[in-house]
Amino acid sequence: MTTQLTYANAVSTQYSREKEAMVYGKYKENGYQVNPLVAQAGGTLITENVSASEAFRMADADFKVDKVVSTYQHNGETRVDDEHCHLVREDTGVSLGVMSSNYTPVQNDALILLFDYLRENVEIDNILTIRGGKKVFVSARCDIEGEVTSGDKVRRYLHAFNSFDGSSAFGVFFSDVRLQCANQINYLCNKGANRAKQEGAGMVMRHTASVTAFAEALPRLINVEQQKFETDLQTLRPLTTLRLNSDQAKAVLEHTYSDDLSRPITDKNSGATRPRLLTDLSHIDVINSHYSGDTGYGVERGTAWGLFQAITQYETHDRGRNRGMSRSVTDKARTRLEALYGGASAKRIDRARSSLLALV
């Protein structure tokens, strides 16, 4: 007999409304039943078959940056900081970041060259500029798709990224998206990116490297991803029939959210501390609501696959939704996206996946 964790359903009416947000245009044509996160984050949807340079122009992502000497004021005098420089957008004159003076930025032309070179292998879906261009994130659809179970489709995407604030390198990685819910089921965290590079699933380019050589290596990488995709799906399929009892589900959640649970709770009056429990985490209510099938997108209640999708749905679509009410829905979506590519959410999804597969 399968039992479930039971918590109060704290899912908001705002969530219920947003769950039903219309999927349209290219995403609907490509099988999505929920708008993917990069679209929620305000990215520019590329609906036409255009060149990479035209796509970047449409997204206002074809700008260049200049290195400008860094200066500062001291005792009413302007002094030069020889050790640092500003990276300034040529078109707006806005500084995107302060870097070491010997830093050489990788221009967005490198991304354009990359996708022009890959035009036979991938199709750009969306281009997103974050915080005025400090980061650029591109999602491209590969012709790599399969089913975990009948009708439950998963598609592999190629993502490319660049930054001008020192927050990331220039590089690419792959991720898998479940179309029924647009959940990211294997975004790469830093540890995952290193493992992916070892396994041939991701690449980061040093600033001194050749962009052309980097681009020329990618078709082989895409071919490798195409060959291993079915194997990756085969690894996940046992989760769809694996029933979990409440103790197993609790253990998976405790491992997944070990970062949250590592912070003890301090009593405001006495100063005494106690361990933080799952029942202290408000997002467990939301995950349990998804897992029960009340608010989950195509979740099979009581299965390992269902719990995995409940967790990935929360990390992809819900985390931070009710925080900072003055922030826009778009800004919150961008925060979730950044947490998914290289951040805490990627690590949680990786922990959930490994915990569940260990039960097979």
C-alpha positions in Angstrom: 0.0 0.0 0.0 1.3 3.4 -0.9 1.0 6.3 1.5 1.8 9.9 1.0 3.2 12.8 3.0 0.4 15.0 4.0 0.7 18.7 4.5 -1.8 21.6 4.1 -2.3 22.7 0.6 -0.9 26.3 0.5 -1.0 26.7 -3.3 -2.3 30.2 -4.1 -5.1 31.2 -6.4 -2.5 33.2 -8.3 -0.7 29.9 -9.0 -4.0 28.3 -10.1 -4.6 31.1 -12.6 -1.0 31.1 -13.9 -1.2 27.3 -14.4 -3.8 27.9 -17.0 -1.8 30.6 -18.9 -2.3 30.2 -22.6 0.4 28.4 -24.6 0.5 29.8 -28.1 2.5 30.1 -31.3 5.7 28.2 -31.7 5.6 26.6 -28.2 2.1 25.2 -28.9 3.2 24.0 -32.3 6.1 22.2 -30.7 4.0 20.3 -28.2 4.3 22.4 -25.1 1.3 22.4 -22.7 2.9 25.1 -20.4 5.0 28.1 -21.4 8.7 27.3 -20.7 10.5 29.3 -18.1 12.7 31.2 -20.6 9.5 32.6 -22.1 8.1 33.5 -18.7 11.3 35.4 -18.1 10.7 37.7 -20.9 12.9 36.2 -23.6 12.3 37.0 -27.3 10.5 34.2 -29.0 12.0 33.6 -32.4 9.1 32.6 -34.5 10.6 32.8 -38.0 13.3 30.9 -39.7 15.9 33.7 -39.7 19.7 33.9 -39.5 21.3 34.0 -36.1 22.4 37.6 -36.6 18.8 38.6 -37.4 17.5 36.7 -34.4 19.9 38.5 -32.1 19.0 41.8 -33.7 15.3 41.0 -33.0 16.2 40.3 -29.3 18.4 43.4 -28.9 21.2 41.1 -28.2 23.6 42.0 -31.0 25.4 44.7 -29.1 29.1 45.0 -28.5 31.0 46.1 -25.4 34.1 48.2 -25.1 36.7 48.1 -22.4 36.8 51.5 -20.7 39.4 52.6 -18.2 38.1 52.6 -14.6 38.3 55.8 -12.7 37.4 57.0 -9.2 37.2 60.2 -7.3 39.6 61.0 -4.4 39.9 64.3 -2.7 38.1 66.0 -5.6 40.5 64.5 -8.2 39.7 61.9 -10.8 42.2 59.0 -10.6 42.7 56.1 -12.9 42.4 52.5 -11.6 45.0 50.7 -13.7 43.9 47.3 -12.4 40.3 47.4 -13.5 38.2 48.3 -16.5 34.5 48.8 -17.2 32.7 46.8 -19.9 30.4 49.3 -21.5 27.7 48.7 -24.1 28.6 50.6 -27.3 24.9 51.3 -28.0 23.8 52.6 -24.6 27.0 53.6 -22.9 25.9 51.7 -19.8 28.5 49.8 -17.8 27.7 46.1 -17.5 30.5 45.2 -15.2 33.9 46.0 -13.7 36.6 43.5 -14.5 40.3 43.0 -14.2 42.2 45.2 -16.7 43.6 42.2 -18.5 40.2 40.6 -19.0 39.1 40.1 -22.6 35.4 39.9 -23.1 33.8 37.4 -25.5 31.5 39.5 -27.7 28.0 38.3 -28.5 29.2 38.0 -32.0 30.6 34.7 -30.7 27.1 33.4 -30.0 26.0 34.6 -33.4 28.9 32.7 -35.1 28.1 29.7 -33.0 24.4 29.4 -34.1 25.2 30.3 -37.7 27.7 27.4 -37.7 25.0 25.1 -36.1 22.1 26.2 -38.3 21.8 22.6 -39.7 21.7 21.1 -36.2 19.6 23.4 -34.0 16.9 26.0 -34.3 16.9 29.0 -32.0 13.7 29.2 -29.9 14.4 32.1 -27.5 17.0 34.7 -26.7 17.0 36.4 -23.3 19.0 39.4 -22.1 19.1 39.8 -18.3 19.7 43.0 -16.4 20.3 45.2 -19.4 22.6 42.7 -21.2 24.8 41.7 -18.3 23.9 38.1 -19.2 22.7 36.6 -22.5 21.0 33.3 -22.5 19.9 31.4 -25.7 17.8 28.3 -25.9 17.8 26.3 -29.1 15.8 23.2 -30.0 17.7 20.1 -31.1 16.0 17.5 -33.2 16.3 15.1 -30.3 13.0 14.0 -28.7 11.6 10.9 -27.1 9.0 9.6 -24.6 9.5 8.4 -21.1 6.0 6.7 -21.3 3.5 6.9 -24.1 2.6 10.5 -24.7 5.0 11.8 -22.0 7.5 13.6 -24.3 10.9 14.9 -23.4 13.0 17.1 -25.7 16.7 17.9 -25.5 17.8 21.5 -25.8 21.1 23.3 -26.4 21.7 26.4 -24.3 24.4 29.0 -24.9 25.3 31.7 -22.4 27.6 34.7 -22.1 28.0 37.4 -19.5 29.7 40.8 -19.1 29.6 41.0 -15.3 31.8 38.1 -14.5 29.0 35.9 -13.3 29.6 33.2 -15.9 31.9 32.2 -18.7 30.9 31.7 -22.3 29.7 28.2 -23.0 27.0 25.7 -23.9 25.2 22.9 -22.2 22.3 20.6 -22.8 19.1 20.1 -20.8 16.0 18.0 -21.1 12.5 19.5 -20.9 9.3 17.6 -20.2 6.8 19.1 -22.7 3.7 18.3 -20.6 4.8 20.7 -17.9 7.9 22.5 -19.3 9.8 21.3 -16.2 13.6 21.3 -16.4 14.6 17.8 -15.4 18.4 18.0 -15.7 19.7 21.6 -15.7 23.4 21.6 -15.0 24.8 23.0 -11.8 28.5 23.7 -11.5 29.2 20.1 -10.4 27.0 18.8 -13.1 28.6 21.1 -15.7 32.0 19.7 -14.8 30.7 16.1 -15.0 28.9 17.0 -18.3 32.2 18.3 -19.8 33.9 15.0 -18.8 31.0 13.0 -20.4 30.9 15.3 -23.4 27.6 17.0 -22.6 28.8 20.5 -22.0 31.6 22.9 -23.0 32.9 26.2 -21.5 35.3 28.3 -23.6 38.2 30.2 -22.1 38.4 33.8 -23.1 41.7 33.2 -24.9 40.4 30.3 -27.0 39.2 30.4 -30.6 35.5 30.9 -31.0 35.7 29.2 -34.4 37.4 26.1 -33.0 34.8 26.0 -30.2 31.9 26.2 -32.8 33.5 23.5 -34.9 33.5 21.1 -32.0 29.8 21.4 -31.3 28.3 19.3 -34.1 30.2 16.3 -32.7 28.9 17.1 -29.3 25.3 17.2 -30.6 25.7 13.9 -32.3 26.9 12.4 -29.0 23.9 13.8 -27.3 21.6 12.3 -29.9 23.1 8.9 -29.5 22.8 8.8 -25.7 19.4 10.4 -25.4 17.5 7.1 -25.6 19.8 5.6 -23.0 19.1 8.6 -20.7 15.3 8.1 -21.1 15.7 4.4 -20.4 17.3 5.3 -17.1 14.3 7.4 -16.1 11.5 4.9 -17.2 11.7 2.7 -14.1 10.7 5.8 -12.0 7.3 5.8 -13.7 6.3 2.4 -12.1 8.2 2.6 -8.8 5.7 3.2 -6.0 7.0 5.2 -3.0 5.9 4.8 0.6 5.8 7.9 2.9 9.2 7.1 4.4 10.9 6.9 1.0 9.2 10.1 -0.2 10.3 11.9 3.0 13.9 10.7 2.6 14.0 11.9 -1.0 12.7 15.4 0.0 15.1 15.6 2.9 18.1 14.9 0.7 16.8 17.2 -2.1 16.3 20.1 0.4 19.3 19.3 2.6 20.6 22.9 1.9 17.4 24.4 3.5 17.4 21.9 6.3 21.0 22.6 7.2 20.0 25.9 8.8 18.6 25.4 12.3 15.7 27.4 13.6 16.4 29.8 16.5 13.7 30.7 19.0 13.2 34.5 18.9 12.6 34.7 22.7 14.9 32.2 24.2 17.6 32.0 21.6 17.5 28.2 21.7 18.0 26.4 18.4 16.4 23.2 17.0 16.9 21.3 13.7 14.8 22.5 10.8 12.3 19.9 9.6 10.4 19.4 6.3 7.3 20.6 8.1 9.1 24.0 8.6 9.6 24.4 4.8 6.6 26.2 3.2 7.5 24.9 -0.3 6.9 21.3 0.8 3.2 22.2 0.9 3.3 23.2 -2.8 5.3 20.1 -3.8 2.9 17.8 -1.9 0.0 19.5 -3.7 1.7 18.8 -7.0 2.5 15.2 -6.0 -1.1 14.6 -5.0 -2.2 15.5 -8.5 -4.2 18.6 -7.3 -1.9 21.1 -9.0 0.8 18.9 -10.7 1.1 18.9 -14.5 0.6 15.3 -15.5 1.9 13.9 -12.2 1.3 10.2 -11.5 0.4 10.2 -7.8 2.5 7.9 -5.6 5.3 7.2 -8.1 8.9 8.1 -8.0 8.4 9.9 -11.4 5.5 11.8 -9.9 7.6 13.0 -7.0 10.4 14.0 -9.3 8.0 16.0 -11.5 6.5 17.7 -8.4 9.9 18.8 -7.3 11.0 20.0 -10.8 7.7 21.8 -11.2 8.3 23.7 -8.0 11.9 24.6 -8.9 11.0 25.5 -12.5 7.7 27.4 -12.0 7.1 28.2 -8.3 10.1 29.0 -6.3 10.1 32.7 -5.2 6.6 33.2 -6.6 5.2 34.7 -3.4 8.4 36.5 -2.3 9.0 40.2 -2.9 5.5 41.2 -4.0 6.9 44.4 -5.5 8.9 42.4 -8.1 7.3 41.5 -11.4 6.4 38.0 -12.4 9.0 38.4 -15.2 11.8 39.3 -12.7 10.9 36.3 -10.5 11.0 34.0 -13.5 14.5 35.3 -14.4 15.6 34.6 -10.9 14.4 31.0 -11.2 16.1 30.7 -14.5 19.4 31.8 -13.1 19.0 29.4 -10.2 18.4 26.6 -12.7 21.5 27.2 -14.8 24.3 26.9 -12.4 22.5 27.6 -9.1 20.8 26.1 -6.1 17.8 24.8 -8.1 20.0 22.8 -10.4 21.7 21.2 -7.5 18.3 20.3 -5.9 17.0 18.7 -9.1 20.3 16.7 -9.4 19.9 15.5 -5.8 16.3 14.5 -6.3 17.2 12.6 -9.5 20.0 10.7 -7.9 18.0 9.9 -4.7 15.1 8.5 -6.7 17.3 6.5 -9.1 19.0 5.0 -6.1 15.7 3.4 -5.1 15.3 1.6 -8.5 
